[in-house]
Amino acid sequence: MPKSQVRKKKVYTPPTDIRPAAAAASKKPSPAWVPISAVFLIVFGIAWLVVYYLSEQQYPVEAWRYWNLLVGFGAMVASLGILSRWR
């Protein structure tokens, strides 16, 4: 049985006039507020939960009851959202 011929394809190279500008724009470092605010939210969330448990659910806001857990964990989840933008 005869062997089939192999096609030779050209290797794709992106245009040089467009590609570097797009890569340079997406690689900019993050502003200084990004890690600072993320660390603040983590510390705030942990502190909120610790105060809530150590005060036997009387502080920070007694009327919120279990919503205090949402505030603490929500702050920590928000910090993860901010950290996903950090470069």
N, C-alpha and C positions, 0 to 999 in steps of 0.2 A: 504494500500500500504506500503510495507516495506521501511524503511529509508536506503539510501545509506551510505556506510561507508566513513568516511573522511580520505583522505590520509594525512599522516604526513610527511612533507618535512623537510629536514635538513636545518638549517639556514646557508647561505653562509658566511664564514669568509675569508677575503683575507689573503694570506700568510703573516706572520709577517716579514719574512726576506726581502721582496721586498717593501712592502708598506711604511714603515717609511722613507726610503731613498728618495723615489720619492716625498713624501710630504715635507720633509725638504728642498729639492732642490728647490721646487717651491715657498716656503715661504720666500725666502731671501728678505731683505729690498732693496729698490731702492737706487742707488747711489745718492749722494748729488746734482749732476748736474741736475737731473730730475725736481724737483720742481723749482729750480732756473731758469732754462732755460724756463720753462713753464710760470712763472710769467714775465720773461723778454719779451717773445713773446706777452703776453697779453698787457702789458704796451706799448710795441713798436707798436702794431697794433692800439690801441686806440689813442696813440699820433699821429701816421701817419694820421688817419682819422680826428682827431681834427685839425691838421695843414692844412690838405687839405680843410676842410670846412671853417675854419676861414680866410684862405688866399684867399678865393673866387676862388679856384681851380687853383692858380698860383704855389703854393708850395705843396709838396716836389719836384715833377718833373712835370713841366707844359706840356711837350711833351707827357706824358703818358695819359693825360686826365682822362677818367674813369677807366683806369687800376690802378690808385692809390687806388681805392676802393678795387680792388682785392688784392692788396698788404696788405692793412690794415686788411681786413677780412681774408685773407689767413694766416696771422701771427696768428690771434686769433684761427682759425681752427687748425693750426699746433700745437698750445699749447694744444688744447683739445686732439689731437692725442698723444702728449707726456704725458699728465696727465692720459691717459688710461693705461699707463704702470707703473704708480706710485703705490707703495705699502706702 
